[in-house]
Amino acid sequence: MDFPSKKELDRVLKKLESIEPTRVLPKDASKTDRLKQDLCKQFVIYLREHQVNQKELAEKLEIEPARVNEIVKYKIELFTVDRLLGYLEKLNPDLKVIVA
């Protein structure tokens, strides 16, 4: 079995150090915060399914790439439910939301 070179391992570790972790909600999070987290998750799914990057998604949503980065890192305190839904509707005008 071939292992990566030290140079390759150092490169990957350096890249990993620059990645901000995704936020996790506390167990007692409000229903609103849980909804906002679920909405943010839809953007992450969109990025993967459509194989676009954050800059391309920002262009589609007509927002700054930094805002997309905040969404996909689940910085829910920066957004309202209405704002996130508005962005999702731009991606899917036939969006249906079911609250259970």
N, C-alpha and C positions, 0 to 999 in steps of 0.2 A: 504494500500500500504506500503510495506517495503522499508525503505531507507537504504542505505549502512551505516555501522558503521563509526564512526569518524576515526578509524584506517584505514579502507578501503579508505575513502575519502582522508586522508593524503597521503596514498601510491600512489593513482592515481595522486594527485596534484604534488607530488614529481617527478613522472615519466614524467608528462607533462612539468614540468619546464626544464627538460633535453632535450626536443625535439626542435631542431632548425626549425623555420618555413620555409616553402617552399617560394622561391622567386617569386615575381610577376613582370612581365615586365612593364615598363612605357608605356603609350599610344603611345609615339613617338618612340618606339623601332624599330630598323632596321629589314628589312625582314630576314636578316641572323640570328639575335637573335631570331626572331619568329620561324624560321625553327629549330634552335637548341632547343628551348623550346618544340616544337612539337616532336622532336626526343627523348628528355628526357622523355616525357610523355609516349612514347612507352615502355620504360623500366619499368615504374611504372605499366602500364597495364600488361606487361609480368609477373611481380612479382605477381600480384593479380590473373591473369588467371591461372598461372601454380602453384600457391601456393608454391612458393619457397621463401627463405629469401635472403637477399643481399649477404651473404657469398656464398651460393650455386650458385647464379647468377655470382658472381665474378669468381668462379671456372670454370663455363661454358665458360665465356668470356676470361679466362686466364689473369685476371687482379687483382690487389689488391682490397680487399673489400672497402677500403677507396675511391677508384675511383668510384665504384658503388654508394656509399653513396653520393658522389658529384653529380653524374648524377641524382639520384632520388630526390635530393634537388634542382635541376635545377640550379646548379652553372655553367651556360653556358659559362661564361667568361674563364673557365678552359679548354674548349674543342673546337675543330674545327668541322665543319660539317662533314668533311671527317672521323675524328676519330669516331664520334658518328655513322655514317653510317657503318663504318667498324665493330663496335661492334654489331650493329643490324643485319648485314649480318651473323655474327656468330650464331645468334639466329634463323635467317630465311634466308638460302642461296638463296631462290627464291624471296627475297624482291624486291618489285617494288615501286619506289618513283614517285609520281606525284606532280609536282609543278604547282600550279594554280595561 
